[in-house]
Amino acid sequence: MSTFSQSYPMSGGDDQHSYIHNSTYQKAAMDGVEEKAKQYILEKFDLLTLNPDLSTFRIADFGCSIGPNTFHAIQNIIDAVKLKHLKESQENSLVSSLEFQVFFNDQSNNDFNTLFRTLPTSFEQEYLSVGVPGSFYGRVLPKNSIHIGTTSCTTHWLSGVPEQVFDKKSPAWNKSYIYCNNLIEEVTKAYKDQYTQDMSLFLKARAEELVPGGLMIMLGLYLPDGVAMYETWPGIVKDTMGDCLQEMAKLGITSHEKIEMFSMPLYFPYFSEVKGVIEENESFTIELMETVRHPLEAAELTNDFMISTYRAVMPTFIEKHFGNGKVDELFNRLAKKFSEHPIDFEKCKKQMIYYVVLKRK
Ligand SMILES: C[S@@+](CC[C@H](N)C(=O)[O-])C[C@H]1O[C@@H](n2cnc3c(N)ncnc32)[C@H](O)[C@@H]1O
């Protein structure tokens, strides 16, 4: 049996490796599309029809981690809703005030203490906050309770690793690879099936939690057609991590058996796969579905940046599987390898961003 837990929070606290200081890549993805949500809310979101007596507006961020990106995403939505509310109130000669309540969801072992400790004071006056621990692949909030849900850079984290990738007798055995690098067709299929199943559960749960007319905003990374994960920089980082683990096994710091039972619970879909699973869910209308280049993929990323981005998102499940002290050992080796043989960023194929706004029917 693999020793994966079902949850893999980002690096907590606020030291140099924390997600707080190493989430610029995810933040840049948000920056690339945030105007789109604002515009949609201002032009098309119908607050009055949603609820003429609306006094508490509820927003949820699914897979919020520990900030600061979640605060940014929420503030963006609140600013747009406030403007829209003002406009609708003036047009309809209404005098009403709107209070905001924000639900921050993530796995129960997410560092919620750091999240709430670092909530900017100005935001505390802007909304009332609630922590919601639990997997977003099931219901985490009451039915019909949320007006806008959002999620960014989250659903490539699967609910678990498909069992067959650890089975030497299965055509979907992932050998010594440590993630779905798209080199073995059957492995890719096993991961894709898991992704499709997870995403449909995600959408089913959100459909129950959102009020009719409510919005679900989703931002994620995908692979353009014809691009394999091993050709991208995140793929190269993970394949090189695999090489480092093999070195560690040769030195007796870990074992080949442990590596064979390790495969990351990550799947970066093709856009047609994202679209397919969204279209299959009949509870939403698709208001916006766009793809954009990741702003940072157009620039030259440094090796340090790539390594520290991964150092902030990987530690929990690496430590759980390989044991104490192995995260430092692994990332020190990785840094050394890249200082000797830097990734040629120019030659890497690029991941893209999808941006979707769904309306609950
Ligand atoms: C890369 S971080 C993104 C955080 C934040 N949304 C951002 O854009 O910076 C992915 C987050 O998704 C959370 N996550 C992954 N699977 C989850 C699940 N099944 N339920 C709730 N949260 C999950 C992780 O714990 C992590 O905090």
The ligand as an SDF file (V2000), in Angstrom:
LIG
                    3D

 27 29  0  0  0  0  0  0  0  0999 V2000
   -1.2600   25.4910   -4.9140 C   0  0  0  0  0  0  0  0  0  0  0  0
   -2.2790   25.7430   -3.5450 S   0  0  0  0  0  0  0  0  0  0  0  0
   -3.2930   27.0730   -4.1350 C   0  0  0  0  0  0  0  0  0  0  0  0
   -3.6740   27.9830   -3.0180 C   0  0  0  0  0  0  0  0  0  0  0  0
   -4.4110   29.2530   -3.4380 C   0  0  0  0  0  0  0  0  0  0  0  0
   -5.7060   28.9390   -3.9930 N   0  0  0  0  0  0  0  0  0  0  0  0
   -3.5840   30.0330   -4.4220 C   0  0  0  0  0  0  0  0  0  0  0  0
   -4.0000   30.1760   -5.5820 O   0  0  0  0  0  0  0  0  0  0  0  0
   -2.5240   30.5070   -4.0360 O   0  0  0  0  0  0  0  0  0  0  0  0
   -3.4200   24.3730   -3.6180 C   0  0  0  0  0  0  0  0  0  0  0  0
   -4.3060   24.2990   -2.3720 C   0  0  0  0  0  0  0  0  0  0  0  0
   -5.3550   23.3740   -2.6170 O   0  0  0  0  0  0  0  0  0  0  0  0
   -5.5760   22.6680   -1.4230 C   0  0  0  0  0  0  0  0  0  0  0  0
   -6.2580   21.4120   -1.7100 N   0  0  0  0  0  0  0  0  0  0  0  0
   -5.8120   20.3810   -2.4650 C   0  0  0  0  0  0  0  0  0  0  0  0
   -6.7020   19.3870   -2.4650 N   0  0  0  0  0  0  0  0  0  0  0  0
   -7.7490   19.8170   -1.6890 C   0  0  0  0  0  0  0  0  0  0  0  0
   -8.9950   19.2430   -1.3150 C   0  0  0  0  0  0  0  0  0  0  0  0
   -9.3410   18.0140   -1.7380 N   0  0  0  0  0  0  0  0  0  0  0  0
   -9.8200   19.9560   -0.5220 N   0  0  0  0  0  0  0  0  0  0  0  0
   -9.4850   21.2040   -0.0950 C   0  0  0  0  0  0  0  0  0  0  0  0
   -8.3240   21.8100   -0.4300 N   0  0  0  0  0  0  0  0  0  0  0  0
   -7.4640   21.1210   -1.2220 C   0  0  0  0  0  0  0  0  0  0  0  0
   -4.1690   22.4320   -0.8760 C   0  0  0  0  0  0  0  0  0  0  0  0
   -4.1950   22.0630    0.4810 O   0  0  0  0  0  0  0  0  0  0  0  0
   -3.5590   23.7970   -1.1440 C   0  0  0  0  0  0  0  0  0  0  0  0
   -3.7140   24.6620   -0.0740 O   0  0  0  0  0  0  0  0  0  0  0  0
  1  2  1  0
  2  3  1  0
  2 10  1  0
  3  4  1  0
  4  5  1  0
  5  6  1  0
  5  7  1  0
  7  8  2  0
  7  9  1  0
 10 11  1  0
 11 12  1  0
 11 26  1  0
 12 13  1  0
 13 14  1  0
 13 24  1  0
 14 15  1  0
 14 23  1  0
 15 16  2  0
 16 17  1  0
 17 18  1  0
 17 23  2  0
 18 19  1  0
 18 20  2  0
 20 21  1  0
 21 22  2  0
 22 23  1  0
 24 25  1  0
 24 26  1  0
 26 27  1  0
M  CHG  2   2   1   9  -1
M  END
$$$$
